[in-house]
Amino acid sequence: MEKIKNLILLLGAPNDEQGNLSVMALNRNDCAYNFYCHNEGTAILCTGGIGEHFNRTEKPHGAYAKAYLMERGVAEKDLLPCVLSTNTYEDFMLSKEIIKQISPDLFIVITSDFHMKRARLLHEKLIGYPNVIFLAAKSTVSSEEFDVLLLHEQKAIQWILES
């Protein structure tokens, strides 16, 4: 297998009972797709298993993300096996060894704009990869939903800082 120059860690987001990706998941997947299209030697590591608050189907969220990306034209060989995580902490914890083994020239974390602060914090605490960039997927959720998400993030960040 050829060397992976760029490795995208695509953080999971909710999908519905039929496996349709939420607006949040679509925003993140489209961001990953756009980076992939303009950067040769890029592989994508999708996160997201099954969980009450984000995916109640039989298949892991990452499988729906991969299917979406392949429909858009991402080569199957560039999609790594999914990380079966159930939250952001696990996204980083469970992908740590994979990232170290691949040792890409550039590690790219893609998540929503409102989620970026927590993703940076967890990366710093759990992985600390030296050549990392964070790409924020612009959220297209309603302003009301955005405010609720921001509040949730503030609480989650506080919890991380206190633990």
C-alpha positions, 0 to 999 in steps of 0.5 A, a space after each residue: 500500500 502506498 504511503 498515506 500523505 494526508 489522513 482525515 479524521 472525520 468525526 461522526 454526527 447523527 443520522 436518522 432511523 433510516 441511516 440518512 445523515 443529519 445536516 450536521 453529518 452532511 456538512 462534515 462529510 462535504 468538508 472532508 470530500 472537498 479536502 479529499 478532492 484537492 489533495 492527492 494521497 488522502 485517506 479518510 477515517 470515519 468515526 461513529 458506531 451505534 448509540 442512543 443519541 446519534 444512531 439507532 440503526 443496525 449499522 454504524 454511523 461510519 458506514 453511512 458516512 463512507 457510503 455517502 463519500 463513495 457515492 460522491 466519488 471517494 475511492 473505497 481504497 481511501 476509506 479506512 475501516 470505521 472507528 466504532 466510537 460513541 462520543 467525541 472522546 472515543 473518536 480520539 481515544 480509539 483512533 490514536 493507535 491507527 493515526 500513530 501506525 499510519 504516521 501521515 505527513 499531515 493529520 486533518 481533524 474535520 468536525 463542525 465549527 461549533 465543535 472545534 474547540 472541544 475537538 482541539 482540546 481532546 486532540 491535545 489531551 489524547 493524541 498530540 499529533 505534531 502535524 495537525 490541522 483542524 478544518 471546521 465544517 460550516 454549520 447550516 443548522 438553524 440559529 436556534 439549533 446552533 445555540 443549543 449545540 454551543 451550550 452543549 459544547 460549553 458544558 462538555 468542554 467544562 467537564 473535560 477541563 475539570 476531569 
